[in-house]
Amino acid sequence: MKRKVIAALLCTSMAITLMAGCGSNKKTGADNASDTTKTETAGDEGNADADAETETGTTEKKASGEMLTKFADVPEDVDKEQTLRYAQGADPRGLDPAMIDDGESSKPICQMYEGLLKYGDSDTEVEPCLAESWEISEDGLTYTFKLREGVKFHDGTDFNAEAVKYNVDRQTVNKTEDMLYADFVYGDVAECNVVDEYTVEFKLTKKSTPFLNNLAMSLGAPMVSPTACDAANGNLNEAPCGTGPYKFVRWDKNEAVVMERNEDYWGDKGVAKEIIFSTIPDNSARVVALTNGEVDIIDGIDATVVDQITSAGCLLYQAEGMNINYMAYNTQKVTDPDVRKALSEAVNIPELVDSLYKGYASQATSILPTFMPGYSADVKQTAYNPDDAKKILEEKGITELKMMAYTNPRPYNTATGQTLAEALQGYFDKVGVKVSIDSYDWTTYKEKLGAGDYDMCLYGWIGDNGDPDNFMYLLAHEDPEMNVALYRNEEYNTMLSEAASMENGDDRNAAYAKMEQKIADENIWLPISHQQNLSGYVSNVQNFIAHPTGNVFLSKTYKN
Amino acid sequence: MRKKQQVQTTGEALEKPESQIRVMWDTLKKNKAAVAGLVVILFFLFLAVMGDWLAPYDPEYSDMGHTFVAPCRDYYFGTDQLGRDIFSRVLSGTKISLFVGVAAVAYSLLIGTVLGSVAGYFGGKVDSFIMRCMDIMLSIPSILLAITLMAALGKGLDKAIIAIGTVSIPEYARIVRSSILSVKENDYVAAAKVVGNSDRRIIFHHILPNVVSSIVVRATLGISTAILDTAALGFLGMGVQPPMAEWGDMLGRARTYIFSAPYTLIFPGLAITLAVLAFNLFGDGLRDALDPKERV
C-alpha cells in the first residue's frame, strides 16, 4: 500500500503547484491590466502619458472608475451582438416580481419587467415609465395614471388599463400568502379602476406619501403579462413575462439566468444582445471569475478582495448603499429589554465595522442610512459598555443564547453572515454569554427564520424606494420572515401609519426620528453597518451604474 | 533473506508471543519513512497534550482590533479574520483532530470487530445479513454518508466522531470477518471447540489475537482517514460549533482570504497534511513489520 504515501505526496505537490499557480495567475492579471489600461487611455482621449513604466500609477488612478450618475448616450458603432455577463452571490429565489423579496431575484427582474413608474438612473426620484403621467386628487386619495400606448408584453399581450388592474388585483383582492411585497406596494390601495383603455385610477384607503415611490419598486410593483400569468397558474417564477428591454430565455438553477434583447421594446432597445446573470456563491471564486474575464461585472465584493480586483486591472464601482446590516433580537424569546440592552452594550460596533468591512461600510447609528429622508443624527443607540453588560447579564443569569446566521455574503454584509456571527459571538463571550451559532445557506435560512427558533439572528435590508417607510415598516410587518425581531407593538404601528400619511418635510422626518429612537431605546435591533455598494467590472465595461436600491439596469451598459 | 526472516518470525511467534513486538520493532526501525512518521505522530501527541500550555493566546479569543496580522513575532502564524491567533488555534486544533481521529477509529473498530467476528464465526444467515448491511453502507460514498449523518445529528465533536466512525465500520467488519474465516479452520480452533469452550471464549481468546495485527495496521491508517474526514466536515462547516478551533473548519473559513491573507489558510492546511502523512507512513511501515507476507 505505497499508494497512500504516493497519494499524500501528490496532494502536497498539488497544493504547492496551486500556490505557485496563483502567483503566476496574478502576474498575468497585472499584465493584462496594463494592456487594457493603455489601450483605453490611448483610445479614449489620446493621452500618451500611460507608458509601461507608470502602469501601477495608472491602474491606481483608474481603480475606482468613474462613478456615473446618469447613463451616457450609447455610441452608434457599439457591438450590438455582445453578451454581458453579470455574476452575483446567490441564485434568484424566483423571477415573478410578486413572489420574491430578495436582491438576487430583483436584479434579473429589473431587466425583464417594468412598473408604472421608475427611479432616476442613480437616485430614487420617480420618473414616468409605463405610465406617462399621473394626477393626484386634492385629498390625496385618488391617483389617476395615463398609460403609455402601444406597449406589448413579451408574449404579445397588450399592455393597457386592464393589465394594470389585473396586476393590482392579483396582489390585493386575490393576494396569496407568498406575495411578500404585496402589502409594501399596494397595502393602502382600496381599489383599482379602469377608466378607459389607457387610463387607470387607484383609490387609497388613506393618504400615503410613499405610494408613488412604491410603484417604481422592482419587487411587487412591476407589471406581469395577465395572459402569461394565467397560463402559469398565477406563478411566473419559472416563466417570467414582462414588458422590459430583455426577454427571458432560460434559467439553469444555481447556474445562470439567460435573457435576450427584446426587439419589440417600446423605448431604447438594449445594447447587449444577451445578458447572463450567473450565480457564483463563493466570494473568492466570483472575484477570480472577474479577473479571469469569465464575467464582466460582479457584486457582493468583500473588502479583503478589493486589492485583488484593482491589481488585476478591473474597476470598482463604489457608492453609498441604501441598506442596513443588523442583528435582531427575537423579542418573543428575549423579552427583557434590560437583557437586550446589556447584549447590545457588549458589542463594540465601531471596532467590528472597521475590522470586518475595512472602511467599505459605515457604522450604523440609526436604521436609516444617512442620506435618506428621515435620518436623524440625534438618534442615540446603546453605547459600548462591556462592564455594565457583564454585570447585568450576570444578574439576570443569562449564560447561553442561540444565534441564527446565513453562511453567504449579502449585499449589506459582504463579510458573510457566518463571519459576522462569529465576531459577535466573540464579543458576547467576553461578557460571559456563550452563543451557539446555527448557520444555513440563504434559501434555507429564510425558511428557518419562519420557525422563530432563535434568540437573535442576523439580517439586513436593502431599501427599495428611498422612502423611510420602506425601512421602518419592517418592524410592523406581520410576516416573521420580514419582521425577524417579531416585534409587535401597537404604539409603533400607529406612529408608522401616521408618518406614512404625512407630507414629505421636516414633520415627517421628525416622526421617523422618533420611531428610530423608540426602537433604539427598546433595543429591538442592533444596527451594525451601512454597506457601500461595491461592484467590480472589467475595464472595458461602459455605462454601468449600480443603483442605490442594489439593482442594476443593464440595457444601456456595453463593452468596448 | 526475506524468507529466512519470515520463517523466523512465525517460529518465534509460536513459542514466545512477546518477542513478536521486538521483531516488529526491528523491522520498523529499518523503515526510515515509518520512523519519520512515528516521530511526527509523537510530536503531534506532545502538542495535543501540551498545546494549551504552549499556546501564547486563548485560541478562541477574538480581538477585532487585530485582524489579518501577517505572521510576526507576536503572532507566529498571524491572526485570522476575527483577530484570533492562528498559532494557538493550530495547536488547539491538534488536540481536536487527534482526539476525533482516535475516537472515531476506536468506535468503528469496536463495532466493526464485533460485527465482523460474529459474521465470520457463525457464518450462514447471520453472516449474509450483517455483510449485506455492510455492503449497503459501502455503496454510499463515505463522505456523503458522513455529511448526511452530521446533518441529521447536528453540529458537535461527539456527533462528528459518530458520523466519521460509522462510515468506516464496514471496513473493519470486512477485515475481521475475512481474517476469522481463514483462522477458524485451524486445528487449534477445532481443538478448543472439542474441549467445550464457549463461542465467546473461542472468538476472544483463540481467534481474535491472531487477527490483531491486520486490525492494528488498518486502524493506524484509519486514523489518517478519520483526520481527513474531520477536516472535510469542518471545511464544509458541519464539524464543530464555532469558535472552536478545528483545522478543517479554519481552512474552510479562510478560503475566502486565500489571495489577501494566505497565511490564514496555509498553516492549518500544513497541519492536516503533516498529520495525515505521518499516520500513513507509520501505518504502512507497521503493515510491513507486522505482516511480512504482504511485503512481497
Interface residues (C-beta under 8 A of the other chain):
Chain A: M1 K2 K4 V5 A8 L9 C11 T12 A15 M19 C22 K26 D282 N283 S284 V287 D302 T304 V305 D307 Q308 N348 E351 L352 D354 S355 L356 T407 A415 T416 Q418 T419 A421 E422 A423 Q425 G426 Y427 D429 S436 I437 D438 S439
Chain B: A33 E60 Y61 S62 M64 G65 T67 F68 Q81 L82 G83 K155 L221 S224 G237 Q241 P242 P243 R253 R255 T256 Y257 I258 F259 S260 A261 P262 G269 T273 V276 L277 N280 L281 G283 D284 R287
